[in-house]
Every structure is written in C-alpha cells, then in structure tokens.
Amino acid sequence: MNKNASKRTRPRSLEKPGRIVIISSPSGGGKTSICRRLLTPARKRRGWRFSISYTTRVKRRGERHGREYYFVDNEEFAALVKDDFFAEYFKVHLYHYGTPRQPLEQVLNRGGVMLLDVDVQGAKRLKKLYPQAVTVFILPPSERALRQRLKRRGTETQTQLEVRFENAKKEMRLFRDFEYAVVNDVLGEAVRKVRTIIEAHSSRTEYMIAEHLIKSMS
C-alpha cells in the first residue's frame, strides 16, 4: 500500500488533534518565561506555537508589538470585541486583555500545540470554551519570592506593585482549580516539569487509540 495515499485518505476522526495548553500564574509567577523556554526551534518545527494576546496596557521596556502582545488602544480593543474576534477577554489591573480565537481553532483543526499564557480569569473562561485543554498553574516558591520578582521587574509604581501583589496572593489560592500545578523555584526544572505534563497528556487513551488505529491502517 502506498503510505502517502494512505495518509491522504485517513478519516479526520482518526487524526491526532491539536492540543491547547493553558499556563497560568499570578503576576511574577514565571508563566511567560516558561512558555519562551518551551518554544525551542525543534518544537516549533513540530507545530508548537505561542498564542499572542491583545492588550491595552503600555509596552514595557524590551517588549515588541506582535511578540509579547499586540498592543492596541481602548477603541481598537472595543472594535475587536464587537467583531467577536476574541475567544475570551477580560479586564485585569486596569487594562484589557484578549485571546484571539482563530489561532486556537487552527491548531485544533491542523494539529500541534498551542501555549497560552493567561491569568486565572482567562484560564477559567478558556477551559469552559475548550474543555479538552490542559491547564497548568505556576506557583512561586513563596510570597516573599513573588514580591521580590515583582520588584525586580521595575515596571510598576509602588501603588501598582501593591495591587498586583494583593491580587497575586488571592490567585495563588486558586491553584486547585487547575489540573496540574508546578512550583517555579528553579526555572529550568519548572520548564522540564511543564514539558513532561504536555508530552504525557498526549499519551492519554483517547489519543493513543487513534494513533494505534492509524498505524494498523497504514
């Protein structure tokens, strides 16, 4: 049998679906750093991607439009909401954030892994929309370590820092709402644990059965 022909004629129901991985943490927890470390060139070639959110907050030093976020003003954000552009959107720390819908649908239909770096509110809403998504909560090793990380960023006034820290303490108590929790004490170790979670999830029976059937038909 021609293997290429077999691949072209496989029923879509047997194809391994794409995966959505929702990574959340309080501000300063390290979710963005973990996502960046996970996106190695080799994984990108295998279809791993990062969902870039839209936000109305001001760019921080070193950030670039279209890399960390798409930075838009309130009027542009409102227009995107009206057009049903976002899978979910919310307001946190005085600013609006939104996750574009189309990239998520593309991964689900074509395969690959989509990493989402969102806060607790966004994670809950996305899990309702995509119940098959994997949810991982990143915890700092302690409240003291979290406060030190937020201070080191140097991106907020003292008042803004206190607001973020108080919100972060509340969010840390919600880690049990997630399927997995990883303590980010040493970044490299946290990245390894999150990678293991994602790869292990692909071996769940609903995926393995499909792969077995595909092989038996080849």
N, C-alpha and C positions, 0 to 999 in steps of 0.2 A: 504494500500500500504506500502511495506517495504521502509522506508525512506532511508536506506543505499543503497538499489538498485536504488532508485530514484537519489541519488547523483552520483552514478556511471554512470548513463545513461544520465545525463544532457548534452545538446549540449554545446560545448565550447563557442558558440556565446553568451550564456546567463550567462556565468561565470563572476563574477566581476573581471575586470582586475586589475593588479598591478599598482601602481602609482609611478611615478618618480617625486621627489620634488627637484628642483634646488634652492639652497640657496646661494646667492652671496652677497659680500660686498667688500669695499676696505680693504686693509690690516689694521688690527686693529679694524675692524668693529664688530667683535664678532661672525662671522658665525660658526666657529669651536666650540666655547663654546656652542652655541645654539644647534648645532647638537648633541653634547655629552649629554646635559641635556634632549633632546627629546628621546634619546635611553634608556629608562628605561627598567628594566627586563621584566615588563608586556608587553610593546610594542614589545620588541624583540620576545617574545613568539607569538605575533600576526603577526610576519613577517616583522617588521620594521628593516631595515638594513642601514649601512653606506657604501657608495662607497669609497673605499680607492684608492687614485690616486697614480701614479708613478711620481717620481721627480728626477732630477739630482742634486738638492741642497744638501748641507751638513746637517746632522741631527743636530737639536738644542738640547740643554741640556734638558733631560727629555723625549725626543721623542724615540720611539721604532719602528724598522723596522716591517712593517705589521700592525701597529696600527694607527699612524697618516698618514704615507705614506709608500710606498715601495721605498726605496732609492736605486737608480741604477746609474751607471756612464753613460757618454755620449754614449759610444759604445753599452752598453746594451739597452739604450733607442732607439737608431737608429735601432737596430735589431728588437725591438718590433714594431716600426713604419713600417718597411719593411714587417713584418708578418701581418699587418692590425689588430694588437692587440687592438688598441685604438678606442673608439667611437669618440674621439676628442683629440687633443693635441695642445700645443701652447708653446710659449716662453714668459716668463714674469720675469722681474727683473734679467735678465742674466741666468735664469735657465729654463729647460724644464719641463713641467707637462703634464700628460696624464691620461685620464679616461678609464679604461678597459671596453671593450664592453660586455663581457659575463655576468657579474653580472646584468647589466641593462636588458638584454634580458631575463634572468632567472626570474626576478621579474615581468616583463611584462607578461610572459607566465604562471607563477605559482601563482601570487598574492603577496600581501604585499606592503610595502612602502620602496622605496629606496631614502635615503637622499644623495644629492650631495653637497659638499662644494667646490665651484669653484669660480674663479674670473670672471669678466664681460665678457672677451673674451670667456672663456669656456662656460659660461651660454648661450651666443648667439648661439654658434655652436651647443650645445646640444639641444636647443629649436628647431632649424631647423631639427635636426635628429629625435627628439621626440616631435612633436607639441602638444601632449596631456599632456606634463609635466607641473607641477605647478611651476611658477617662483616667488621667494620672494627675495627682496633686503633689506639688513640690513644696516640701516644708523646709524652713530654715532650721538649723540645729538648735536655736534658742531665740527668744525675743531679743536678747542683748545683741546677738549676732545680726539679727534683722535690722535693728536700729543702726548699727554700725555700717551696714551695707547701704542703707538709705542715705546716711550722712555722707558717705564716700562719693556717692553719685554727684553731689553738689549741684543738683538741678532744681531744688525747691527752696523756698524761703522757710524759715523756722516754723511759721504757721502751717504752711503746706505740708511740711515734714511731719508735724504732729497729727494732722488729719490723716495722712497716709498710714502712719504708724498705728493709730487707733483703729482704722478700717482693717489694716492687716491683721491685727490681733483677733478681730471678730471673724475674719475669713479663715484663719488658721484653725478655728474650732469646727469648721465645716468639712474637714478632710475626710470624714467618714461617708460623705455623700458621693465619694469617688470610688471607682473600682480598685485603684492602686494608689499608694502613697509612697513617696521616696524622699528621704531626708537629704538635702543638698548641703553636706558639710564639706566634702572634697568634690569639686566639680567633676573631675574625670570619673570618679566612682559613681556619681549620680547619673552621668550620661550612660555609663555602662548598664546600670540597672534599668533605666528607661528603655534603652535599646533592647535589652533582654525581654522586657514586657511586651514590646511591639512585636518582636520576632516570635515569641511564644504564642501570642494571640493568633498569629496566622496558622498555628497548628491545631486550633480548635477543631472539633469534629466536623462542623459544617463546612469548613474549608478542606479538610483532609479527604473527606468523602468525594468531593468534587474533583480534587486532583487525582485520586485513585481511579475514578471513572474515566477521566480524560486519558490517563495512561493506558488503561485497558482497551480503549477505543483506537489508540494510535497504531 
